[in-house]
Amino acid sequence: MDENFMRVWVAGHGQLSADIDRLVRKSVAAFDRFAELVTPSHREGADTYFVRVAECCKSIGRAATRKRARAR
């Protein structure tokens, strides 16, 4: 019985390791995206967090202006 268990374990170990590795990589990538989204950049001379928000607001404003112009 022990020999059978070890054979099954060895046969499936590669797939199990690959699945765990894929899970860890996806988790790290998701955390990196989350961290980039919620933390401001600390580069010298650039306040990129607020610049990014301001650019988003500008693009929303431009889209609303174009929409109003088309409606007229």
C-alpha positions in Angstrom: 0.0 0.0 0.0 2.8 2.4 0.8 4.5 1.6 -2.5 1.3 2.4 -4.4 0.9 5.7 -2.5 4.5 6.7 -3.4 4.0 5.8 -7.1 0.8 7.9 -7.3 2.6 10.8 -5.4 5.6 10.7 -7.7 3.4 10.5 -10.8 1.3 13.6 -9.8 3.9 15.6 -8.1 5.0 17.5 -11.2 1.4 18.6 -11.9 0.9 19.6 -8.3 4.1 21.7 -8.3 3.1 23.4 -11.6 -0.4 24.2 -10.2 1.1 25.7 -7.0 3.7 27.7 -9.0 0.9 29.1 -11.3 -1.2 30.1 -8.3 1.7 31.9 -6.7 2.6 33.8 -9.9 -1.0 34.9 -10.4 -1.3 36.0 -6.8 1.9 38.0 -7.0 0.8 39.6 -10.3 -2.6 40.5 -8.8 -1.0 42.0 -5.7 1.5 44.0 -7.9 -1.5 45.5 -9.9 -3.3 46.3 -6.7 -0.3 48.0 -5.1 0.3 50.0 -8.3 -3.3 51.2 -8.2 -3.5 52.2 -4.6 -0.1 53.6 -3.9 1.2 56.9 -5.2 4.6 57.0 -6.9 7.4 58.5 -4.9 9.7 59.6 -7.7 11.5 62.9 -7.3 9.7 65.9 -8.7 6.7 64.0 -9.9 3.4 63.6 -8.2 2.2 61.0 -10.6 -0.7 59.7 -8.4 -2.5 63.0 -8.6 -1.5 63.6 -12.2 -3.0 60.3 -13.1 -6.3 61.2 -11.3 -6.3 64.6 -13.0 -5.8 63.1 -16.4 -8.7 60.7 -15.8 -10.9 63.6 -14.8 -9.9 65.6 -17.9 -10.7 62.8 -20.2 -14.1 62.3 -18.6 -14.7 66.0 -19.0 -13.7 66.0 -22.6 -15.9 63.0 -23.3 -18.9 64.8 -21.7 -18.2 67.9 -23.7 -18.1 66.0 -27.0 -21.3 64.2 -26.1 -23.1 67.5 -25.4 -21.8 68.9 -28.7 -23.1 65.9 -30.6 -26.5 66.2 -28.9 -26.9 69.8 -30.2 
